[in-house]
Amino acid sequence: MYYGLYYQDGLPWCTYFGRYRQEAEWDHCGRSLPIHLLVYVIGGNAVFHIQDSDYLVREGDLFLIQQDTYYSVETTTFCEFYYFHLVVFELPSILFAFWLFDSVLRGKRE
């Protein structure tokens, strides 16, 4: 299974990542982050409260919480997941042009 992320405004940079397991009756009081949060659930389930909506997530779910978005989490069983903190940096046009030119020269671009 493959997933792709596309950022129109720049490139994502992973500043922090990890694997976490929350046990039964876990309740995350809530917060917002100044970065994007990518979560991939590998076991159990949880309810993510994002803005005004509730999302039941379970094994195999992948989702992105955008920066500065308030969220909280709770589970009645357990939830195990990978998480990635992503920052998006804008690429100056000259760097993109260099990358494109270099890729063409090396035969990496079709």
TILOTI-834549 format. One line per 8 residues: number of its first residue (from 1); their letters; for each residue x, y, z of C-alpha. Coordinates in nm, 2 decimals. Layout:
! residues N
NUM> A> X,Y,Z ~ ... .
This chain:
! residues 110
1> MYYGLYYQ> 0.00,0.00,0.00 ~ 0.14,0.34,-0.10 ~ 0.04,0.69,0.02 ~ 0.14,1.02,-0.13 ~ 0.13,1.37,0.01 ~ 0.13,1.67,-0.21 ~ 0.21,2.02,-0.07 ~ 0.13,2.29,-0.32 .
9> DGLPWCTY> 0.31,2.56,-0.12 ~ 0.65,2.38,-0.07 ~ 0.82,2.07,0.06 ~ 0.74,1.89,0.39 ~ 1.02,1.85,0.64 ~ 0.99,1.60,0.91 ~ 1.11,1.76,1.24 ~ 1.01,1.48,1.48 .
17> FGRYRQEA> 0.86,1.14,1.46 ~ 0.79,0.84,1.68 ~ 0.58,0.54,1.77 ~ 0.34,0.56,2.06 ~ 0.09,0.33,2.23 ~ -0.19,0.46,2.45 ~ -0.37,0.23,2.68 ~ -0.74,0.19,2.77 .
25> EWDHCGRS> -0.92,0.50,2.90 ~ -0.66,0.74,2.76 ~ -0.78,1.09,2.71 ~ -0.56,1.36,2.54 ~ -0.69,1.69,2.67 ~ -0.63,1.87,2.34 ~ -0.41,2.12,2.18 ~ -0.31,2.27,1.85 .
33> LPIHLLVY> 0.04,2.25,1.70 ~ 0.23,2.51,1.49 ~ 0.32,2.22,1.25 ~ 0.13,1.96,1.05 ~ 0.07,1.62,1.23 ~ 0.06,1.31,1.02 ~ -0.07,0.99,1.20 ~ -0.07,0.63,1.09 .
41> VIGGNAVF> -0.26,0.39,1.32 ~ -0.11,0.05,1.35 ~ -0.33,-0.10,1.62 ~ -0.64,-0.05,1.82 ~ -0.87,0.25,1.77 ~ -0.93,0.60,1.90 ~ -1.16,0.90,1.84 ~ -1.00,1.21,1.72 .
49> HIQDSDYL> -1.20,1.53,1.79 ~ -1.08,1.78,1.52 ~ -1.24,2.12,1.52 ~ -1.61,2.04,1.54 ~ -1.60,1.68,1.40 ~ -1.53,1.34,1.55 ~ -1.33,1.07,1.36 ~ -1.31,0.71,1.46 .
57> VREGDLFL> -0.97,0.59,1.35 ~ -0.84,0.23,1.35 ~ -0.56,0.01,1.22 ~ -0.45,0.12,0.87 ~ -0.59,0.47,0.89 ~ -0.36,0.75,0.78 ~ -0.46,1.11,0.83 ~ -0.32,1.46,0.85 .
65> IQQDTYYS> -0.41,1.73,1.10 ~ -0.31,2.07,0.96 ~ -0.11,2.32,1.16 ~ -0.29,2.54,1.41 ~ -0.59,2.31,1.42 ~ -0.72,2.22,1.76 ~ -0.77,1.85,1.83 ~ -0.81,1.60,2.12 .
73> VETTTFCE> -0.80,1.22,2.13 ~ -0.96,0.95,2.34 ~ -0.97,0.57,2.34 ~ -1.16,0.31,2.54 ~ -0.94,0.02,2.44 ~ -0.59,0.11,2.32 ~ -0.44,0.29,2.02 ~ -0.09,0.25,1.87 .
81> FYYFHLVV> 0.04,0.48,1.60 ~ 0.33,0.64,1.43 ~ 0.33,1.02,1.42 ~ 0.52,1.27,1.22 ~ 0.56,1.64,1.28 ~ 0.59,1.81,0.94 ~ 0.68,2.17,0.85 ~ 0.63,2.30,0.50 .
89> FELPSILF> 0.91,2.52,0.36 ~ 0.86,2.72,0.05 ~ 1.12,2.65,-0.22 ~ 1.26,2.95,-0.40 ~ 1.20,2.92,-0.78 ~ 1.57,2.91,-0.85 ~ 1.62,2.60,-0.63 ~ 1.33,2.42,-0.81 .
97> AFWLFDSV> 1.47,2.51,-1.14 ~ 1.82,2.37,-1.04 ~ 1.66,2.05,-0.91 ~ 1.47,2.01,-1.24 ~ 1.77,2.08,-1.45 ~ 1.99,1.84,-1.25 ~ 1.73,1.57,-1.27 ~ 1.71,1.60,-1.64 .
105> LRGKRE> 2.09,1.58,-1.68 ~ 2.10,1.27,-1.47 ~ 1.82,1.11,-1.65 ~ 1.59,1.09,-1.34 ~ 1.31,1.28,-1.50 ~ 1.09,1.12,-1.76 .
